[in-house]
Amino acid sequence: VLGKMSLPKPVESVTLTPSSPTVKVGAKVQLSATFTPADATNKTGVWSSDATDKATVDQNGLVTGKAVGSANITFTTNDGAKKATKAVSVTAAS
């Protein structure tokens, strides 16, 4: 008799929150990735910014405002190549 084998559950979709992130130059805002299904096996991935002169993101989803403008922050899953992108507005420091 074979033991129970648990099959990996791939990520079906990923969404990023908050819905309309804004950060001031020199400040930080935390983005979070939510996965469907919630019990997906591999919830890891890579964060990236398409405009690192405007905003950078670390591998925990922490965005730092660099210059006024906007940047698309993307999370790409390591399994299944699912992606979610969120536009982050960078405003002037007060």
N, CA and C atoms as an extended XYZ file, in Angstrom:
282
Properties=species:S:1:pos:R:3:atomname:S:1:resname:S:1:resid:I:1 pbc="F F F"
N         0.853       -1.190        0.000 N   VAL     1
C         0.000        0.000        0.000 CA  VAL     1
C         0.887        1.238        0.000 C   VAL     1
N         0.610        2.106       -0.924 N   LEU     2
C         1.378        3.342       -1.006 CA  LEU     2
C         0.854        4.354       -0.007 C   LEU     2
N         1.766        5.152        0.520 N   GLY     3
C         1.360        6.224        1.434 CA  GLY     3
C         0.624        7.305        0.677 C   GLY     3
N        -0.094        8.110        1.423 N   LYS     4
C        -0.814        9.224        0.797 CA  LYS     4
C         0.188       10.232        0.265 C   LYS     4
N         0.065       10.524       -0.994 N   MET     5
C         0.932       11.543       -1.573 CA  MET     5
C         0.125       12.812       -1.767 C   MET     5
N         0.658       13.905       -1.278 N   SER     6
C        -0.068       15.154       -1.504 CA  SER     6
C         0.490       15.809       -2.759 C   SER     6
N        -0.394       16.077       -3.667 N   LEU     7
C         0.002       16.724       -4.915 CA  LEU     7
C         0.167       18.214       -4.672 C   LEU     7
N         1.150       18.825       -5.322 N   PRO     8
C         1.302       20.269       -5.161 CA  PRO     8
C         0.083       21.007       -5.708 C   PRO     8
N        -0.326       22.041       -4.995 N   LYS     9
C        -1.444       22.881       -5.450 CA  LYS     9
C        -0.860       24.140       -6.058 C   LYS     9
N        -0.990       24.310       -7.373 N   PRO    10
C        -0.429       25.515       -7.989 CA  PRO    10
C        -1.247       26.762       -7.657 C   PRO    10
N        -0.577       27.894       -7.708 N   VAL    11
C        -1.259       29.177       -7.552 CA  VAL    11
C        -2.101       29.400       -8.803 C   VAL    11
N        -3.386       29.713       -8.608 N   GLU    12
C        -4.276       29.991       -9.742 CA  GLU    12
C        -4.295       31.476      -10.075 C   GLU    12
N        -4.186       32.302       -9.034 N   SER    13
C        -4.135       33.745       -9.264 CA  SER    13
C        -3.493       34.416       -8.061 C   SER    13
N        -3.016       35.619       -8.289 N   VAL    14
C        -2.418       36.419       -7.229 CA  VAL    14
C        -2.931       37.844       -7.390 C   VAL    14
N        -3.261       38.487       -6.268 N   THR    15
C        -3.696       39.884       -6.293 CA  THR    15
C        -2.845       40.668       -5.305 C   THR    15
N        -2.672       41.947       -5.596 N   LEU    16
C        -1.869       42.810       -4.740 CA  LEU    16
C        -2.749       43.831       -4.047 C   LEU    16
N        -2.439       44.123       -2.801 N   THR    17
C        -3.123       45.160       -2.033 CA  THR    17
C        -2.061       46.060       -1.415 C   THR    17
N        -2.400       47.314       -1.091 N   PRO    18
C        -3.705       47.972       -1.200 CA  PRO    18
C        -4.085       48.262       -2.650 C   PRO    18
N        -5.348       48.680       -2.848 N   SER    19
C        -5.861       48.832       -4.208 CA  SER    19
C        -5.266       50.029       -4.943 C   SER    19
N        -5.009       51.133       -4.266 N   SER    20
C        -4.446       52.330       -4.916 CA  SER    20
C        -3.285       52.870       -4.086 C   SER    20
N        -2.145       52.181       -4.116 N   PRO    21
C        -1.043       52.609       -3.252 CA  PRO    21
C        -0.410       53.922       -3.700 C   PRO    21
N        -0.121       54.774       -2.719 N   THR    22
C         0.573       56.039       -2.939 CA  THR    22
C         1.693       56.126       -1.918 C   THR    22
N         2.831       56.642       -2.339 N   VAL    23
C         3.969       56.797       -1.429 CA  VAL    23
C         4.631       58.140       -1.719 C   VAL    23
N         5.101       58.806       -0.681 N   LYS    24
C         5.832       60.056       -0.867 CA  LYS    24
C         7.298       59.745       -1.166 C   LYS    24
N         7.972       60.678       -1.836 N   VAL    25
C         9.402       60.524       -2.103 CA  VAL    25
C        10.121       60.343       -0.765 C   VAL    25
N        10.933       59.311       -0.667 N   GLY    26
C        11.683       59.037        0.556 CA  GLY    26
C        10.933       58.200        1.574 C   GLY    26
N         9.651       57.942        1.326 N   ALA    27
C         8.843       57.145        2.258 CA  ALA    27
C         8.668       55.733        1.698 C   ALA    27
N         7.994       54.892        2.484 N   LYS    28
C         7.795       53.495        2.088 CA  LYS    28
C         6.325       53.114        2.236 C   LYS    28
N         5.883       52.156        1.411 N   VAL    29
C         4.540       51.585        1.527 CA  VAL    29
C         4.675       50.079        1.312 C   VAL    29
N         3.931       49.313        2.118 N   GLN    30
C         3.994       47.854        2.031 CA  GLN    30
C         2.914       47.335        1.094 C   GLN    30
N         3.304       46.534        0.091 N   LEU    31
C         2.346       45.825       -0.747 CA  LEU    31
C         2.286       44.385       -0.264 C   LEU    31
N         1.121       43.773       -0.397 N   SER    32
C         0.943       42.379       -0.003 CA  SER    32
C         0.359       41.593       -1.163 C   SER    32
N         0.806       40.352       -1.300 N   ALA    33
C         0.281       39.448       -2.321 CA  ALA    33
C        -0.674       38.465       -1.653 C   ALA    33
N        -1.859       38.283       -2.256 N   THR    34
C        -2.844       37.318       -1.777 CA  THR    34
C        -3.021       36.268       -2.863 C   THR    34
N        -3.029       35.012       -2.454 N   PHE    35
C        -3.024       33.904       -3.403 CA  PHE    35
C        -4.344       33.153       -3.424 C   PHE    35
N        -4.721       32.673       -4.618 N   THR    36
C        -5.849       31.767       -4.789 CA  THR    36
C        -5.308       30.518       -5.458 C   THR    36
N        -5.563       29.327       -4.902 N   PRO    37
C        -6.242       29.078       -3.627 CA  PRO    37
C        -5.359       29.486       -2.443 C   PRO    37
N        -5.995       29.709       -1.296 N   ALA    38
C        -5.272       30.149       -0.101 CA  ALA    38
C        -4.265       29.102        0.364 C   ALA    38
N        -4.518       27.832        0.035 N   ASP    39
C        -3.606       26.760        0.469 CA  ASP    39
C        -2.680       26.293       -0.658 C   ASP    39
N        -2.380       27.193       -1.595 N   ALA    40
C        -1.428       26.855       -2.663 CA  ALA    40
C        -0.104       26.416       -2.040 C   ALA    40
N         0.558       25.477       -2.693 N   THR    41
C         1.778       24.887       -2.143 CA  THR    41
C         2.933       25.881       -2.084 C   THR    41
N         3.166       26.605       -3.171 N   ASN    42
C         4.334       27.481       -3.255 CA  ASN    42
C         3.883       28.925       -3.430 C   ASN    42
N         3.924       29.695       -2.326 N   LYS    43
C         3.487       31.091       -2.366 CA  LYS    43
C         4.680       32.036       -2.420 C   LYS    43
N         5.713       31.627       -3.134 N   THR    44
C         6.891       32.477       -3.237 CA  THR    44
C         6.958       33.081       -4.628 C   THR    44
N         7.729       34.146       -4.737 N   GLY    45
C         7.872       34.793       -6.025 CA  GLY    45
C         8.850       35.938       -5.953 C   GLY    45
N         8.852       36.727       -7.005 N   VAL    46
C         9.808       37.819       -7.144 CA  VAL    46
C         9.054       39.126       -7.359 C   VAL    46
N         9.452       40.163       -6.620 N   TRP    47
C         8.908       41.511       -6.787 CA  TRP    47
C         9.812       42.289       -7.726 C   TRP    47
N         9.216       43.158       -8.563 N   SER    48
C        10.023       44.000       -9.448 CA  SER    48
C         9.302       45.316       -9.712 C   SER    48
N        10.082       46.320      -10.123 N   SER    49
C         9.557       47.640      -10.485 CA  SER    49
C         9.971       47.930      -11.919 C   SER    49
N         9.042       48.504      -12.706 N   ASP    50
C         9.390       48.839      -14.093 CA  ASP    50
C         9.986       50.238      -14.208 C   ASP    50
N        10.079       50.962      -13.091 N   ALA    51
C        10.626       52.325      -13.108 CA  ALA    51
C        11.377       52.561      -11.797 C   ALA    51
N        12.557       51.957      -11.686 N   THR    52
C        13.305       52.041      -10.428 CA  THR    52
C        13.797       53.454      -10.126 C   THR    52
N        13.736       54.363      -11.122 N   ASP    53
C        14.053       55.764      -10.842 CA  ASP    53
C        12.908       56.440      -10.083 C   ASP    53
N        11.688       55.891      -10.175 N   LYS    54
C        10.519       56.443       -9.475 CA  LYS    54
C        10.242       55.712       -8.164 C   LYS    54
N        10.321       54.377       -8.189 N   ALA    55
C        10.055       53.581       -6.985 CA  ALA    55
C        10.779       52.248       -7.092 C   ALA    55
N        11.324       51.801       -5.965 N   THR    56
C        11.959       50.486       -5.908 CA  THR    56
C        11.131       49.598       -4.988 C   THR    56
N        11.320       48.285       -5.110 N   VAL    57
C        10.604       47.337       -4.256 CA  VAL    57
C        11.591       46.269       -3.810 C   VAL    57
N        11.531       45.904       -2.513 N   ASP    58
C        12.399       44.826       -2.047 CA  ASP    58
C        11.658       43.498       -2.172 C   ASP    58
N        12.301       42.402       -1.802 N   GLN    59
C        11.698       41.087       -2.008 CA  GLN    59
C        10.659       40.728       -0.948 C   GLN    59
N        10.305       41.707       -0.093 N   ASN    60
C         9.194       41.539        0.845 CA  ASN    60
C         7.996       42.390        0.439 C   ASN    60
N         8.086       43.086       -0.720 N   GLY    61
C         6.987       43.921       -1.190 CA  GLY    61
C         6.993       45.331       -0.634 C   GLY    61
N         8.099       45.732        0.010 N   LEU    62
C         8.189       47.081        0.571 CA  LEU    62
C         8.671       48.038       -0.516 C   LEU    62
N         7.804       49.014       -0.858 N   VAL    63
C         8.081       49.962       -1.940 CA  VAL    63
C         8.635       51.253       -1.346 C   VAL    63
N         9.697       51.779       -1.955 N   THR    64
C        10.293       53.044       -1.530 CA  THR    64
C        10.146       54.051       -2.659 C   THR    64
N         9.558       55.225       -2.343 N   GLY    65
C         9.419       56.293       -3.328 CA  GLY    65
C        10.761       56.954       -3.589 C   GLY    65
N        11.125       57.119       -4.864 N   LYS    66
C        12.415       57.716       -5.237 CA  LYS    66
C        12.251       59.091       -5.883 C   LYS    66
N        11.235       59.247       -6.750 N   ALA    67
C        11.009       60.510       -7.453 CA  ALA    67
C         9.535       60.585       -7.831 C   ALA    67
N         9.013       61.810       -7.975 N   VAL    68
C         7.605       62.003       -8.320 CA  VAL    68
C         7.304       61.330       -9.656 C   VAL    68
N         6.201       60.600       -9.697 N   GLY    69
C         5.785       59.894      -10.906 CA  GLY    69
C         5.049       58.633      -10.521 C   GLY    69
N         5.197       57.588      -11.317 N   SER    70
C         4.560       56.318      -10.966 CA  SER    70
C         5.413       55.168      -11.469 C   SER    70
N         5.201       54.018      -10.841 N   ALA    71
C         5.909       52.801      -11.234 CA  ALA    71
C         4.940       51.642      -11.126 C   ALA    71
N         5.071       50.691      -12.032 N   ASN    72
C         4.295       49.456      -11.944 CA  ASN    72
C         5.116       48.446      -11.159 C   ASN    72
N         4.566       48.014      -10.024 N   ILE    73
C         5.221       47.016       -9.187 CA  ILE    73
C         4.571       45.676       -9.513 C   ILE    73
N         5.391       44.684       -9.831 N   THR    74
C         4.888       43.371      -10.247 CA  THR    74
C         5.394       42.286       -9.311 C   THR    74
N         4.493       41.354       -8.970 N   PHE    75
C         4.864       40.138       -8.250 CA  PHE    75
C         4.649       38.980       -9.209 C   PHE    75
N         5.686       38.169       -9.420 N   THR    76
C         5.607       37.001      -10.297 CA  THR    76
C         5.846       35.756       -9.459 C   THR    76
N         4.902       34.809       -9.494 N   THR    77
C         5.044       33.595       -8.691 CA  THR    77
C         6.147       32.701       -9.245 C   THR    77
N         6.748       31.921       -8.349 N   ASN    78
C         7.785       30.971       -8.760 CA  ASN    78
C         7.181       29.722       -9.375 C   ASN    78
N         5.911       29.436       -9.089 N   ASP    79
C         5.271       28.263       -9.714 CA  ASP    79
C         4.135       28.741      -10.607 C   ASP    79
N         4.158       28.370      -11.847 N   GLY    80
C         3.053       28.709      -12.733 CA  GLY    80
C         3.143       30.054      -13.406 C   GLY    80
N         4.134       30.844      -13.065 N   ALA    81
C         4.362       32.141      -13.714 CA  ALA    81
C         3.130       33.042      -13.701 C   ALA    81
N         2.387       33.036      -12.598 N   LYS    82
C         1.272       33.982      -12.449 CA  LYS    82
C         1.850       35.325      -12.045 C   LYS    82
N         1.193       36.403      -12.489 N   LYS    83
C         1.685       37.747      -12.203 CA  LYS    83
C         0.550       38.632      -11.730 C   LYS    83
N         0.916       39.604      -10.918 N   ALA    84
C        -0.014       40.671      -10.556 CA  ALA    84
C         0.787       41.960      -10.559 C   ALA    84
N         0.182       43.022      -11.085 N   THR    85
C         0.865       44.312      -11.168 CA  THR    85
C        -0.009       45.380      -10.534 C   THR    85
N         0.629       46.293       -9.821 N   LYS    86
C        -0.074       47.391       -9.174 CA  LYS    86
C         0.681       48.675       -9.505 C   LYS    86
N        -0.045       49.687       -9.991 N   ALA    87
C         0.563       50.998      -10.240 CA  ALA    87
C         0.679       51.726       -8.906 C   ALA    87
N         1.878       52.197       -8.606 N   VAL    88
C         2.128       52.946       -7.378 CA  VAL    88
C         2.413       54.389       -7.762 C   VAL    88
N         1.661       55.329       -7.170 N   SER    89
C         1.890       56.754       -7.408 CA  SER    89
C         2.895       57.268       -6.388 C   SER    89
N         3.876       58.020       -6.866 N   VAL    90
C         4.869       58.624       -5.981 CA  VAL    90
C         4.620       60.129       -5.991 C   VAL    90
N         4.398       60.697       -4.802 N   THR    91
C         4.092       62.119       -4.672 CA  THR    91
C         5.238       62.828       -3.955 C   THR    91
N         5.252       64.156       -4.064 N   ALA    92
C         6.318       64.945       -3.445 CA  ALA    92
C         6.257       64.831       -1.927 C   ALA    92
N         7.421       64.811       -1.307 N   ALA    93
C         7.475       64.812        0.159 CA  ALA    93
C         6.939       66.151        0.641 C   ALA    93
N         6.196       66.142        1.749 N   SER    94
C         5.588       67.400        2.212 CA  SER    94
C         6.563       68.232        3.009 C   SER    94
